[in-house]
Amino acid sequence: MNKEKLLLITGAVLIGIIVSASTFFIYQYSKRINEADIKKITIKGSDENENQASISLEVNEPMDEGVFDERVIKVIGKTSPNSTIVVVTEENEEGGVSAGNGSFSMDITLSDGENIIEVVAIAPNGEFIRERRIVTYTKEDF
């Protein structure tokens, strides 16, 4: 009796696997894409001059991996003139516009421990560049 049940179950499982596999292969074979439905994409080459960015960003302060015992620090740098500057930390964002010579300076507030500061400069034509600094704020005297 047990051998018959085992044989019956094994046979049913094998038949189920064969039927499922056959159905799957028939389905996959029937999925054909018409040549008319395929869209072709062409990528045009660009001049060397187009690859050069028209915006630059130089962050002078704070130095990367700097340690500070003051909660408020200055972010100082230089970028293209009249660019929008956004300084982003984990807790807040500050924004402004660079001066006519491209210089900028903003105060930001650090949170305890490690802080990731991202400075983004956005040119009037929409082009942007970013630079990231990691600094640490501590209450310890050093």
C-alpha positions in Angstrom: 0.0 0.0 0.0 2.8 2.4 0.9 4.8 1.5 -2.2 1.7 2.2 -4.3 1.1 5.6 -2.7 4.8 6.5 -3.1 4.8 5.4 -6.8 1.6 7.3 -7.4 2.9 10.5 -5.8 6.2 10.3 -7.7 4.4 9.8 -11.0 2.1 12.7 -10.4 5.0 15.0 -9.5 6.9 13.9 -12.6 3.9 14.5 -14.8 3.3 17.9 -13.2 7.0 18.9 -13.8 6.8 17.8 -17.5 3.5 19.6 -18.1 4.8 22.8 -16.4 8.1 22.7 -18.3 6.3 22.1 -21.6 3.9 25.0 -21.0 6.8 27.3 -20.0 8.8 26.5 -23.1 5.8 26.9 -25.4 5.1 30.3 -23.8 8.7 31.5 -24.1 8.9 30.3 -27.7 5.7 32.2 -28.6 7.1 35.5 -27.3 8.6 37.0 -30.4 9.3 40.6 -31.0 8.4 42.0 -34.4 11.2 43.7 -36.3 8.9 46.7 -36.8 8.6 47.1 -33.0 12.3 47.4 -32.4 13.4 51.0 -32.1 17.0 51.8 -33.0 19.0 54.2 -31.0 22.0 56.1 -32.4 24.5 57.9 -30.4 26.3 60.8 -32.0 29.9 61.5 -31.1 30.7 64.9 -29.5 33.6 67.3 -30.0 36.4 67.4 -27.4 35.3 70.9 -26.4 31.9 69.7 -25.5 33.3 67.2 -23.0 35.0 69.9 -21.0 32.9 71.2 -18.1 32.2 74.9 -18.2 31.8 75.0 -14.4 34.4 74.4 -11.7 34.3 74.0 -8.0 37.1 74.4 -5.4 36.2 74.0 -1.7 39.0 75.6 0.4 37.4 75.1 3.8 36.7 72.8 5.6 39.5 70.4 4.8 38.4 66.8 4.2 38.5 64.6 7.4 38.9 67.7 9.6 38.1 67.7 13.3 36.3 70.7 14.8 35.4 71.7 18.3 33.1 74.5 17.2 29.5 73.6 16.0 29.3 76.3 13.4 32.0 76.3 10.7 32.4 78.2 7.4 32.4 76.6 4.0 34.6 78.7 1.7 35.4 78.1 -1.9 35.4 79.3 -5.4 33.4 78.4 -8.5 32.1 80.0 -11.7 30.7 83.5 -11.3 27.0 83.9 -10.4 26.6 80.1 -9.8 24.0 78.9 -7.3 25.7 77.2 -4.3 24.0 74.6 -2.2 25.6 73.2 0.9 23.9 70.0 2.2 24.5 68.2 5.5 22.5 65.4 7.2 20.4 67.9 9.1 20.1 71.1 7.0 20.7 72.8 3.7 22.1 76.3 3.0 22.0 78.0 -0.4 23.3 81.1 -2.0 24.9 82.6 -5.1 28.6 83.0 -5.8 30.1 86.5 -6.1 31.1 88.0 -9.4 34.6 86.5 -9.1 33.1 83.1 -8.1 34.0 83.1 -4.4 31.5 82.0 -1.8 31.3 81.6 2.0 28.5 80.0 4.1 28.1 79.1 7.7 26.8 75.6 8.5 26.0 73.9 11.7 27.5 70.5 12.4 25.9 67.7 14.3 27.7 65.6 16.9 30.2 63.1 15.5 30.9 62.6 11.8 29.2 64.9 9.3 29.1 64.6 5.5 29.1 68.0 3.8 28.2 68.1 0.1 28.8 71.3 -1.8 26.9 71.7 -5.1 27.6 74.5 -7.6 24.9 75.0 -10.3 25.8 77.2 -13.3 23.2 79.4 -14.9 23.0 77.0 -17.9 22.0 74.2 -15.5 25.3 72.3 -15.5 26.4 71.3 -12.0 29.3 69.9 -10.1 29.6 68.6 -6.5 32.3 68.0 -4.0 32.0 66.1 -0.7 33.8 66.6 2.6 33.7 64.5 5.7 34.3 66.4 8.9 33.9 65.5 12.6 32.5 67.7 15.4 33.6 66.8 18.9 33.2 68.4 22.3 36.5 67.1 23.5 39.4 69.5 24.1 42.4 68.9 21.9 
